[in-house]
Amino acid sequence: MTVQMEYRQSPLVYLISVMPIWDIAAHSLNPSALDNPTDKDTESCLPIHLRHLRQDDEDDCDPQLWDGVVPIEVKAGTDDEDLICEFCSPRLEAGDQPCKRTEDPFASDDDMETEGALTLDLLDDDALFHIARFLESRTVRFTLSCVNKRFYSLFNRHASFWKIRYATQIGSKCRCPTVKFPVNFHVADKCLAWDDNHRVWENPDTHTRHFAFSHNILGGVDAVHLMNKGQLAVSGDRNRQMNLIDLTKYSGPEVDPVPMKDLLMHGDTTTHNGWIWTIDSVDNMIFTGAWDMHVRQFDAGADCKMVKDYKCQSAVAVLSLYAEENDIFAGCFNKKVFFIDRRDSEIKPRTFHNRAVVCITGNEKYIISGSEDKRISIFDRRADKIFKMIKLESLPLCLSYHDNQLWFGDRTGTLHLHDGTDGSFKHIGSYNIGHTKRLLGVINTSGAVFTCSGDGTVKVLEPTRDPCVLASLKSHKKEVADVAYSHGVLASAGDDGISFWLPKYWDRHTYLL
């Protein structure tokens, strides 16, 4: 099948396609050379055996000089038993294209040809793969792959190049991926998320806009949630107040600041008759749970008008929520998990624990709940019964399940990882990540793991078997009760209000997946 691509005559694409290969290699190996692109700097970045070739553009270039520039060798037919990790020892799978020279060379326009110079499009595939290793994943994915059909076939989302890149990023650091990825997972997405999160959170002061929000908040905030790709935030506090905040209106301190009251889209103290303890959302629908035994549904697109009210049971505090398109699952203080059908408002209580259910999550296969009885229950939705019960030494306070990875934190501040591949939920590791008090929130994404604790810090970690701390953020005076993350936006809640970390701009150049 022929892929139809539209030419993008942008300056960056033009530069990549016509820049002499000497300059590409120099800038790839030494990005600082872009600031002062002198011949001396460029020459110093070239391999020693190639420096004498930095002559006039009219000189002919020997193509054999680039025979040794190849990526990591990929061997087909490797048995699974011989592999430590499917990415640390990458192999080609069915449908992958081997690394070979394509037969369709880049047919550039006459005005884009650079006569007398070896340009990027004249190299074979192995040399292109090697050069692309020194570029950011975002540049390769969204710019280099859009130059022409040949580059698209080499660097598109499904290309085998990304497996090699991921192996060099993770395997070279002796940190294997956490667990096996789902079948529908694209390694290109993982590479992009990895690069983005390292770039942003290794230097958050440069790559994010941080501010605190306390307008219309009169009590400690126990729940914060992000929706609409991180552009809207919902908070619930101990004053029974639910606030809807528009983060796109934040202008930043570098320009005339927008008053915090202008960010508030909705504020209501009649949302609940008790502390708002948990929040979730599906599309424009907001779901809140409180100590007044009610789960309520609000429409963010209709001025937060209450759509439905679900009463779980008398004298029951709703401590945790997990919502889907047709169902809501509420973990309550009375040891029960309430299954709520949004279509007909039917409520079914199920008992999985001996004490209060403090956290809950799930997916289309499982409902996973943690309790004060020091157990995590894994309920099989298809079989309609408990599939597995994990016994712990300390009670779990927060859960996150994503990409077959079950992360949870306990009251000692320890972070735990279990592998949910094929329903095994095998213990992978327990990690002391530096929290000195109980771990109250955890969010697992493709590129990072976010945690918050009673010690007042938010930590950003690598999502690996040996998680390294990328950033430790201190923005609250007391404990951080909750943390939320969506599309590059991070939020934390505490007694003194809410803290936000926003992308520099609302576009894909700084946006995280």
C-alpha positions as CSV (number, residue, x, y, z in Angstrom):
1,M,0.0,0.0,0.0
2,T,1.4,3.4,-1.0
3,V,1.3,6.0,1.7
4,Q,0.3,9.4,0.4
5,M,2.2,12.2,2.1
6,E,1.8,15.9,1.9
7,Y,5.0,18.0,1.5
8,R,5.8,20.3,4.3
9,Q,8.0,23.0,3.0
10,S,9.0,24.2,6.5
11,P,12.4,25.6,7.3
12,L,13.3,22.7,9.5
13,V,12.3,20.1,6.9
14,Y,14.2,21.9,4.2
15,L,17.3,22.1,6.5
16,I,17.1,18.4,7.3
17,S,16.7,17.4,3.6
18,V,19.5,19.5,2.1
19,M,22.0,20.2,4.8
20,P,25.4,18.6,4.0
21,I,25.9,15.4,6.0
22,W,29.0,16.7,7.6
23,D,26.9,19.4,9.3
24,I,24.2,16.9,10.3
25,A,26.7,14.6,11.9
26,A,28.4,17.5,13.7
27,H,25.1,19.0,15.0
28,S,23.8,15.6,16.0
29,L,26.9,14.7,18.1
30,N,27.3,18.2,19.5
31,P,24.0,20.2,19.7
32,S,25.9,23.2,21.0
33,A,27.5,23.6,17.7
34,L,24.3,25.0,16.4
35,D,24.9,28.1,18.4
36,N,28.3,28.8,16.8
37,P,28.5,26.7,13.6
38,T,32.1,27.5,12.7
39,D,34.2,25.1,10.7
40,K,36.5,24.5,13.6
41,D,33.6,23.5,15.9
42,T,32.1,21.3,13.2
43,E,35.4,19.6,12.5
44,S,36.0,18.8,16.1
45,C,32.6,17.0,16.2
46,L,33.5,14.6,13.3
47,P,35.1,11.2,13.9
48,I,38.9,11.5,13.9
49,H,39.3,9.4,10.7
50,L,36.9,11.8,8.9
51,R,38.2,15.2,9.9
52,H,40.6,15.4,7.0
53,L,37.6,15.2,4.7
54,R,36.2,18.5,5.8
55,Q,37.2,20.3,2.5
56,D,35.5,22.3,-0.2
57,D,32.0,21.4,-1.2
58,E,33.3,20.4,-4.6
59,D,35.2,17.4,-3.3
60,D,33.8,14.0,-4.0
61,C,32.8,12.0,-1.0
62,D,33.7,8.3,-0.7
63,P,30.5,6.4,0.3
64,Q,32.6,3.6,1.8
65,L,33.5,6.0,4.6
66,W,30.0,5.5,6.1
67,D,30.0,1.7,5.9
68,G,30.8,1.5,9.6
69,V,28.0,3.8,10.7
70,V,25.3,1.4,11.6
71,P,22.7,1.0,14.3
72,I,22.5,-1.9,16.8
73,E,22.2,-5.1,14.9
74,V,18.8,-6.7,14.9
75,K,18.7,-10.5,14.5
76,A,15.6,-12.2,13.4
77,G,14.3,-15.5,14.8
78,T,15.7,-15.1,18.3
79,D,13.9,-17.4,20.8
80,D,12.0,-15.9,23.7
81,E,14.0,-18.0,26.1
82,D,17.3,-16.4,25.1
83,L,16.1,-12.9,25.9
84,I,16.4,-11.1,29.1
85,C,14.1,-8.3,28.0
86,E,12.3,-7.9,24.7
87,F,13.7,-4.4,24.3
88,C,17.2,-4.8,25.8
89,S,17.6,-7.6,23.2
90,P,15.5,-6.3,20.4
91,R,14.3,-8.6,17.6
92,L,12.2,-8.2,14.5
93,E,8.7,-9.5,14.8
94,A,6.1,-10.4,12.2
95,G,5.3,-7.4,10.0
96,D,8.5,-5.5,11.0
97,Q,10.7,-4.3,8.1
98,P,14.4,-5.1,8.3
99,C,17.0,-2.3,8.2
100,K,18.0,-2.2,4.5
101,R,18.4,0.3,1.8
102,T,15.1,1.3,0.3
103,E,14.7,1.2,-3.5
104,D,12.7,4.5,-3.6
105,P,15.3,7.3,-3.2
106,F,14.2,10.8,-2.3
107,A,13.1,12.6,-5.4
108,S,13.7,16.2,-4.3
109,D,12.6,19.3,-6.2
110,D,15.2,21.1,-8.2
111,D,15.2,24.1,-5.9
112,M,16.0,21.8,-2.9
113,E,19.0,20.1,-4.4
114,T,22.4,21.0,-3.1
115,E,24.8,20.4,-5.9
116,G,28.2,19.1,-4.9
117,A,27.3,18.1,-1.3
118,L,26.4,14.8,0.3
119,T,22.9,15.4,1.7
120,L,20.9,13.4,4.1
121,D,18.6,11.9,1.5
122,L,21.5,10.3,-0.3
123,L,22.5,8.1,2.7
124,D,21.5,4.5,3.1
125,D,19.0,3.5,5.8
126,D,21.6,2.4,8.3
127,A,23.3,5.8,8.3
128,L,20.0,7.5,8.7
129,F,19.1,5.3,11.6
130,H,22.4,6.2,13.3
131,I,21.9,10.0,12.8
132,A,18.3,9.8,14.0
133,R,19.5,8.3,17.3
134,F,20.9,11.7,18.2
135,L,17.6,13.6,17.6
136,E,14.7,13.9,20.0
137,S,11.9,11.4,19.5
138,R,9.5,14.3,18.9
139,T,11.7,15.7,16.1
140,V,11.9,12.2,14.5
141,R,8.3,11.4,14.9
142,F,6.6,14.7,13.8
143,T,9.2,16.3,11.5
144,L,11.7,13.9,10.0
145,S,9.1,11.3,9.2
146,C,7.1,13.9,7.3
147,V,9.9,14.9,4.8
148,N,9.0,12.3,2.2
149,K,7.7,8.8,1.6
150,R,11.0,7.2,2.3
151,F,11.5,8.9,5.6
152,Y,7.9,8.1,6.5
153,S,8.5,4.4,5.9
154,L,11.7,4.5,8.1
155,F,10.4,6.6,11.0
156,N,6.6,6.3,11.2
157,R,4.9,5.1,14.3
158,H,5.0,1.4,13.3
159,A,8.7,1.4,12.1
160,S,11.1,-1.1,13.7
161,F,13.5,1.9,14.3
162,W,11.6,2.6,17.5
163,K,12.4,-0.7,19.1
164,I,16.1,-0.1,18.6
165,R,15.8,3.4,20.0
166,Y,13.9,2.2,23.0
167,A,16.6,-0.5,23.6
168,T,19.3,2.1,23.6
169,Q,17.4,4.4,26.0
170,I,16.4,1.8,28.5
171,G,18.6,-1.2,28.0
172,S,21.9,0.8,27.9
173,K,21.1,2.1,31.4
174,C,20.5,-1.5,32.7
175,R,16.9,-0.6,33.6
176,C,14.6,-3.0,31.9
177,P,11.0,-1.9,31.2
178,T,8.6,-2.5,34.0
179,V,6.4,-5.2,32.5
180,K,5.5,-6.5,29.0
181,F,3.5,-4.0,27.0
182,P,0.0,-4.6,25.8
183,V,-0.5,-5.9,22.3
184,N,-1.9,-2.6,21.0
185,F,1.0,-0.6,22.4
186,H,3.3,1.3,20.1
187,V,7.0,1.6,21.2
188,A,7.1,5.0,19.4
189,D,4.7,6.4,21.9
190,K,6.8,5.1,24.8
191,C,10.0,6.7,23.3
192,L,8.2,10.0,22.9
193,A,6.8,9.9,26.4
194,W,10.2,8.9,27.8
195,D,12.0,11.8,26.0
196,D,9.3,14.4,26.9
197,N,9.2,13.6,30.6
198,H,13.0,13.5,30.9
199,R,13.2,16.9,29.1
200,V,10.5,18.5,31.2
201,W,11.0,17.1,34.7
202,E,14.7,17.1,34.9
203,N,14.4,20.9,34.6
204,P,10.8,21.8,35.5
205,D,11.6,25.5,36.2
206,T,12.6,25.9,32.5
207,H,9.9,23.8,30.8
208,T,6.8,24.4,33.0
209,R,4.8,27.3,34.4
210,H,4.1,26.7,38.1
211,F,1.5,28.6,40.2
212,A,-0.6,28.1,43.3
213,F,-4.4,28.4,43.3
214,S,-6.3,29.2,46.5
215,H,-9.2,31.4,45.3
216,N,-12.6,30.3,46.7
217,I,-10.9,27.5,48.7
218,L,-11.8,27.8,52.4
219,G,-10.7,24.3,53.7
220,G,-8.1,21.7,53.0
221,V,-8.3,20.2,49.5
222,D,-8.6,16.4,49.6
223,A,-9.3,15.7,46.0
224,V,-8.1,17.2,42.7
225,H,-8.8,15.9,39.2
226,L,-7.8,16.9,35.6
227,M,-10.1,16.5,32.6
228,N,-10.4,17.7,29.0
229,K,-6.7,16.8,28.3
230,G,-5.5,18.7,31.3
231,Q,-7.2,22.0,30.5
232,L,-9.8,21.8,33.2
233,A,-9.2,21.1,36.9
234,V,-11.8,20.0,39.5
235,S,-11.2,20.2,43.2
236,G,-13.1,19.2,46.3
237,D,-12.4,20.5,49.8
238,R,-13.5,20.1,53.4
239,N,-15.7,23.1,53.1
240,R,-17.9,21.0,50.8
241,Q,-16.9,23.2,47.9
242,M,-16.4,21.9,44.3
243,N,-14.5,24.2,42.0
244,L,-14.1,24.0,38.3
245,I,-10.9,25.8,37.1
246,D,-10.0,26.7,33.5
247,L,-6.2,26.4,33.2
248,T,-6.0,27.7,29.7
249,K,-6.7,31.2,31.0
250,Y,-3.6,31.3,33.0
251,S,-1.2,33.9,31.4
252,G,1.9,33.5,33.6
253,P,3.9,36.1,35.5
254,E,5.8,37.2,32.4
255,V,2.7,39.1,31.1
256,D,-0.1,40.9,32.7
257,P,-1.4,38.3,35.2
258,V,-5.0,37.2,34.9
259,P,-6.7,37.4,38.3
260,M,-7.2,34.0,39.9
261,K,-10.9,34.6,40.1
262,D,-11.1,34.7,36.3
263,L,-9.8,31.1,36.2
264,L,-12.7,29.9,38.2
265,M,-15.5,28.7,36.0
266,H,-17.8,27.3,38.7
267,G,-17.9,27.2,42.5
268,D,-20.6,25.6,44.6
269,T,-20.9,24.9,48.4
270,T,-24.1,22.9,47.9
271,T,-22.5,20.1,46.0
272,H,-22.4,17.8,49.0
273,N,-23.3,17.8,52.7
274,G,-19.9,16.4,53.7
275,W,-16.3,16.5,52.8
276,I,-15.6,15.9,49.1
277,W,-13.1,13.0,49.2
278,T,-12.8,11.7,45.6
279,I,-13.4,12.9,42.0
280,D,-13.4,11.2,38.6
281,S,-14.7,12.1,35.1
282,V,-15.7,10.7,31.8
283,D,-15.8,13.2,28.9
284,N,-17.7,16.2,30.3
285,M,-19.3,14.4,33.2
286,I,-17.8,14.9,36.6
287,F,-18.4,12.4,39.4
288,T,-17.8,13.3,43.1
289,G,-17.9,11.2,46.2
290,A,-18.2,12.6,49.7
291,W,-18.8,11.7,53.4
292,D,-22.5,12.3,53.0
293,M,-22.9,8.8,51.4
294,H,-23.7,10.2,47.9
295,V,-22.1,9.9,44.5
296,R,-23.2,12.8,42.3
297,Q,-22.8,13.5,38.6
298,F,-22.3,17.0,37.1
299,D,-22.2,18.2,33.5
300,A,-19.1,20.5,33.0
301,G,-20.6,21.6,29.7
302,A,-23.8,22.9,31.3
303,D,-22.5,25.1,34.1
304,C,-21.8,22.0,36.3
305,K,-25.5,21.3,36.6
306,M,-26.2,18.1,38.7
307,V,-27.4,15.4,36.4
308,K,-27.9,12.4,38.7
309,D,-27.6,11.6,42.4
310,Y,-26.7,8.1,43.6
311,K,-27.2,7.2,47.2
312,C,-25.0,4.3,48.3
313,Q,-26.2,3.6,51.8
314,S,-27.0,5.3,55.1
315,A,-24.1,6.5,57.2
316,V,-21.5,5.6,54.5
317,A,-18.6,7.7,53.4
318,V,-17.5,7.4,49.8
319,L,-13.7,7.2,49.8
320,S,-12.8,6.4,46.3
321,L,-14.3,6.4,42.7
322,Y,-13.5,4.8,39.4
323,A,-15.8,5.8,36.5
324,E,-16.4,4.5,33.0
325,E,-18.8,5.3,30.2
326,N,-21.6,3.1,31.6
327,D,-20.5,2.3,35.1
328,I,-19.3,3.8,38.4
329,F,-17.5,1.9,41.1
330,A,-17.4,3.4,44.6
331,G,-15.3,2.2,47.5
332,C,-16.9,3.0,50.8
333,F,-16.2,3.1,54.5
334,N,-18.6,0.2,55.2
335,K,-16.3,-2.4,53.5
336,K,-18.3,-2.5,50.3
337,V,-17.7,-1.6,46.7
338,F,-20.9,-0.2,45.0
339,F,-21.4,-1.1,41.4
340,I,-23.5,1.7,39.8
341,D,-25.0,1.4,36.4
342,R,-25.2,4.9,34.9
343,R,-27.9,3.8,32.4
344,D,-30.6,2.7,34.8
345,S,-29.1,4.0,38.1
346,E,-29.1,0.4,39.5
347,I,-26.8,0.1,42.5
348,K,-25.3,-3.3,43.6
349,P,-23.2,-3.5,46.7
350,R,-20.4,-6.1,46.7
351,T,-18.2,-7.1,49.6
352,F,-14.6,-7.8,48.8
353,H,-12.9,-6.7,52.1
354,N,-13.2,-6.8,55.9
355,R,-12.6,-3.1,56.4
356,A,-13.0,0.2,54.7
357,V,-12.2,0.4,50.9
358,V,-9.8,3.4,50.6
359,C,-8.7,3.2,46.9
360,I,-10.1,1.7,43.7
361,T,-9.2,1.5,40.0
362,G,-9.7,-0.8,37.1
363,N,-10.1,-1.4,33.4
364,E,-12.3,-3.4,31.1
365,K,-11.1,-6.7,32.7
366,Y,-10.6,-6.0,36.4
367,I,-11.8,-3.9,39.3
368,I,-8.9,-3.4,41.7
369,S,-9.6,-2.2,45.2
370,G,-7.4,-1.6,48.3
371,S,-8.6,-1.7,51.9
372,E,-7.6,-1.1,55.5
373,D,-7.6,-4.9,55.9
374,K,-4.1,-4.8,54.2
375,R,-5.4,-6.5,51.0
376,I,-5.8,-5.7,47.4
377,S,-8.8,-7.4,45.7
378,I,-8.7,-8.1,42.0
379,F,-12.3,-8.7,40.7
380,D,-12.7,-10.4,37.3
381,R,-15.6,-8.6,35.6
382,R,-16.2,-11.3,33.1
383,A,-16.3,-14.2,35.5
384,D,-18.1,-12.0,38.1
385,K,-15.9,-13.1,41.0
386,I,-12.8,-12.3,42.8
387,F,-9.8,-13.4,40.7
388,K,-7.0,-12.8,43.1
389,M,-6.4,-11.4,46.6
390,I,-3.0,-9.8,47.3
391,K,-2.0,-9.8,51.0
392,L,0.3,-7.0,52.1
393,E,2.3,-6.0,55.2
394,S,1.0,-2.5,55.2
395,L,-2.4,-1.1,54.1
396,P,-2.5,0.4,50.6
397,L,-3.6,4.1,50.3
398,C,-3.5,4.6,46.6
399,L,-3.6,2.6,43.3
400,S,-2.8,3.2,39.6
401,Y,-3.3,0.5,36.9
402,H,-2.0,1.3,33.4
403,D,-0.3,-0.7,30.6
404,N,-0.4,-3.9,32.7
405,Q,1.4,-2.1,35.5
406,L,-0.2,-2.0,39.0
407,W,1.5,0.6,41.2
408,F,0.4,1.3,44.7
409,G,1.7,3.1,47.8
410,D,1.3,2.3,51.5
411,R,1.4,4.1,54.8
412,T,5.1,3.6,55.2
413,G,5.9,5.7,52.1
414,T,6.9,2.6,50.0
415,L,6.0,2.3,46.3
416,H,5.2,-1.2,45.0
417,L,4.9,-2.6,41.5
418,H,3.0,-5.7,40.3
419,D,2.9,-7.2,36.8
420,G,-0.7,-7.6,35.5
421,T,0.3,-9.3,32.3
422,D,-2.0,-12.3,31.6
423,G,-3.6,-11.8,35.0
424,S,-0.5,-12.9,36.9
425,F,-0.2,-9.8,39.1
426,K,3.3,-11.0,40.1
427,H,5.3,-8.8,42.5
428,I,8.1,-7.0,40.6
429,G,9.5,-4.8,43.3
430,S,9.1,-2.5,46.3
431,Y,10.9,0.8,46.3
432,N,12.0,3.4,48.8
433,I,11.8,6.5,46.7
434,G,12.6,9.0,49.4
435,H,9.1,9.7,50.9
436,T,9.4,9.9,54.7
437,K,5.7,9.7,55.4
438,R,2.7,7.8,54.0
439,L,2.2,7.7,50.2
440,L,-1.2,9.2,49.5
441,G,-1.3,9.4,45.7
442,V,0.2,7.6,42.6
443,I,-0.4,8.1,38.9
444,N,1.2,5.8,36.3
445,T,1.7,7.0,32.7
446,S,3.8,5.8,29.8
447,G,6.6,8.2,30.5
448,A,6.6,8.7,34.2
449,V,5.2,7.8,37.6
450,F,3.9,10.6,39.9
451,T,3.6,10.3,43.6
452,C,2.6,12.5,46.5
453,S,3.1,12.0,50.2
454,G,2.4,13.3,53.7
455,D,5.9,14.7,53.8
456,G,4.7,17.6,51.5
457,T,6.5,16.5,48.3
458,V,5.5,15.4,44.8
459,K,8.0,13.1,43.1
460,V,8.4,12.2,39.4
461,L,9.9,8.8,38.6
462,E,11.1,6.8,35.7
463,P,8.6,4.0,35.0
464,T,11.2,1.2,35.2
465,R,12.0,-1.7,37.5
466,D,14.5,0.5,39.1
467,P,12.7,3.8,39.2
468,C,15.0,6.9,39.3
469,V,13.7,10.1,40.7
470,L,13.5,12.8,38.0
471,A,12.2,15.5,40.2
472,S,11.1,16.2,43.7
473,L,8.7,19.1,43.9
474,K,8.0,21.0,47.1
475,S,5.1,23.4,46.9
476,H,3.0,22.6,50.0
477,K,3.7,23.4,53.6
478,K,2.0,20.3,54.9
479,E,1.0,16.9,53.4
480,V,0.0,16.6,49.8
481,A,-3.4,14.8,49.9
482,D,-3.8,14.1,46.2
483,V,-2.1,14.3,42.8
484,A,-3.4,14.4,39.3
485,Y,-1.8,14.3,35.8
486,S,-3.0,14.6,32.3
487,H,-1.3,15.6,29.0
488,G,1.6,17.4,30.5
489,V,-0.3,19.1,33.3
490,L,0.5,18.2,36.9
491,A,-1.7,19.2,39.9
492,S,-1.3,18.6,43.6
493,A,-3.7,19.3,46.5
494,G,-3.1,20.2,50.1
495,D,-4.3,22.2,53.1
496,D,-3.0,25.4,51.5
497,G,-4.8,25.0,48.1
498,I,-3.7,23.5,44.8
499,S,-0.4,23.7,42.9
500,F,-0.3,23.4,39.1
501,W,2.6,22.8,36.7
502,L,1.5,23.7,33.1
503,P,3.2,23.3,29.7
504,K,4.9,26.4,28.4
505,Y,2.5,26.6,25.5
506,W,-0.7,24.7,24.7
507,D,0.6,23.1,21.5
508,R,2.2,19.9,20.6
509,H,5.8,21.3,20.7
510,T,5.7,21.3,24.5
511,Y,2.7,19.1,25.0
512,L,3.3,15.7,26.6
513,L,1.3,12.6,25.6
